[in-house]
Amino acid sequence: MDQLPANALEEKREFILHVIQPGLAGLMDGSVSSLAPLFAAAFSTRNTHTTFLVGLATAVGAGISMAFSEALSDDGKLSGRGSPLTRGLVCGGMTFIGAAGHTLPFLFSSFHIAMVVALIVVVIELLTIAWMRHSYMDTALPKAVFQIVVGGIMVFIAGVLIGGS
């Protein structure tokens, strides 16, 4: 990032602060925090329709919550983080996408198929987040993968333990 001309460096910095960082925060929140309620519902009911509804409600609720949280966190003037509306829309939208991604497989009527597809989607989501952290936040890829995967596994296990009890 330091090898860019000063104006390009500033544009990249602003893009990261205004779009990437709120989007990454939203994607991480949506992809990781929704694992517990989704998989708790899946393992407690073994009903794909109920699991889909829980996942959809989680995605919508989390998306709205994160949009407001990001937009109301600051007006962007002091921090230089840009428009609260833009940050809120990006963060909320990415939160919804992160949670909806592993919810959609529960549209399959077969519980086993839905679980396998959902787990594959979770792995893709977590690796995408790690790649984004590596590409935009200059985090070493092995470190980014380790951090995101460990967090995801912990939340997934919490959901399985709660749903299986």
C-alpha positions in Angstrom: 0.0 0.0 0.0 2.9 2.4 0.7 4.2 2.2 -2.9 1.2 4.0 -4.4 1.2 7.7 -5.2 -0.1 9.9 -2.4 -3.5 10.5 -4.0 -4.0 6.8 -4.8 -2.9 5.9 -1.3 -5.5 8.3 0.1 -8.2 7.0 -2.2 -7.5 3.4 -1.2 -7.4 4.4 2.5 -10.8 6.1 2.2 -12.3 3.1 0.3 -11.1 0.8 3.0 -12.5 3.0 5.8 -15.8 3.8 4.1 -16.6 0.5 2.4 -14.3 -2.4 3.1 -14.1 -2.1 6.9 -17.9 -1.8 7.5 -18.5 -4.5 4.9 -16.0 -6.8 6.4 -17.4 -6.2 9.9 -20.8 -7.0 8.6 -19.8 -10.1 6.7 -17.9 -11.4 9.8 -20.8 -10.7 12.1 -23.4 -12.2 9.7 -21.3 -15.2 8.8 -20.1 -16.1 12.3 -22.6 -14.9 14.9 -25.5 -16.5 13.0 -24.0 -20.0 13.1 -25.1 -20.7 16.6 -28.8 -19.9 16.2 -29.0 -21.6 12.8 -27.3 -24.8 13.7 -29.0 -24.9 17.1 -32.3 -24.8 15.3 -31.1 -27.4 12.8 -30.0 -29.9 15.4 -32.9 -29.4 17.8 -35.6 -29.6 15.2 -34.1 -31.5 12.3 -36.6 -29.6 10.2 -35.3 -27.7 7.3 -38.2 -25.3 7.0 -38.0 -24.3 10.7 -34.2 -23.9 10.4 -34.6 -21.8 7.3 -37.1 -19.5 9.1 -34.8 -19.1 12.1 -31.8 -18.4 9.8 -33.8 -15.9 7.7 -35.1 -14.1 10.9 -31.5 -14.0 12.2 -30.2 -12.6 8.9 -32.8 -9.9 8.7 -32.6 -8.9 12.3 -28.8 -8.9 12.4 -28.7 -6.9 9.1 -31.0 -4.3 10.5 -29.2 -4.2 13.8 -25.7 -3.9 12.3 -26.9 -1.2 9.8 -28.1 1.0 12.6 -25.1 0.2 14.8 -22.6 1.2 12.1 -24.6 4.3 11.0 -25.1 5.6 14.5 -21.6 4.8 15.8 -20.3 8.1 14.5 -21.1 10.8 11.9 -17.7 10.2 10.2 -16.5 13.8 10.7 -14.1 13.1 13.6 -13.1 9.6 12.6 -12.9 10.3 8.8 -14.9 7.1 8.2 -17.2 8.7 5.7 -21.0 8.8 5.4 -22.9 7.0 8.1 -25.6 6.1 5.6 -23.1 4.5 3.3 -21.4 2.6 6.1 -24.7 1.5 7.6 -26.0 0.2 4.3 -22.8 -1.6 3.5 -22.5 -3.1 7.0 -26.1 -4.1 7.2 -26.2 -5.5 3.7 -23.1 -7.6 4.2 -24.4 -8.8 7.6 -27.5 -10.0 5.9 -25.6 -11.7 3.1 -23.2 -13.4 5.5 -26.1 -14.9 7.6 -28.3 -15.7 4.6 -25.6 -17.6 2.7 -25.6 -20.6 5.0 -29.4 -20.2 5.6 -30.4 -20.8 2.0 -29.4 -24.5 1.8 -32.2 -25.2 4.3 -34.6 -24.6 1.4 -33.7 -28.2 0.5 -36.2 -30.6 2.0 -33.6 -33.2 2.8 -31.9 -32.4 6.2 -28.7 -34.2 5.2 -28.3 -32.4 1.9 -29.1 -29.0 3.6 -26.5 -29.7 6.3 -23.8 -30.7 3.8 -24.4 -27.7 1.6 -24.7 -25.3 4.5 -21.3 -26.5 5.9 -19.7 -26.1 2.5 -21.1 -22.5 2.3 -19.8 -21.8 5.8 -16.3 -22.9 4.8 -16.5 -20.7 1.7 -17.7 -17.7 3.7 -15.0 -18.1 6.3 -12.2 -18.4 3.7 -13.7 -15.4 1.8 -13.5 -13.3 5.0 -9.9 -14.4 5.6 -9.0 -13.5 2.0 -10.6 -10.1 2.4 -8.7 -9.5 5.6 -5.5 -10.5 3.8 -6.2 -8.5 0.7 -7.5 -5.3 2.2 -6.3 -5.2 5.8 -2.8 -6.5 5.2 -3.3 -9.5 7.6 -1.1 -12.4 6.8 -3.2 -15.1 5.1 -2.4 -18.0 7.6 -3.2 -15.7 10.5 -6.4 -14.5 9.0 -7.6 -18.0 8.2 -6.7 -19.2 11.7 -8.5 -16.3 13.4 -11.7 -16.6 11.4 -11.8 -20.4 11.3 -11.3 -20.7 15.1 -14.0 -18.1 15.8 -16.4 -19.8 13.3 -15.7 -23.3 14.8 -16.3 -22.0 18.4 -19.7 -20.5 17.4 -20.7 -23.5 15.4 -19.9 -25.9 18.3 -21.9 -23.6 20.6 -24.9 -24.0 18.2 -24.5 -27.8 18.0 -24.2 -28.2 21.7 -27.3 -26.0 22.4 -29.3 -27.6 19.6 -28.3 -31.1 20.6 -29.3 -30.8 24.3 
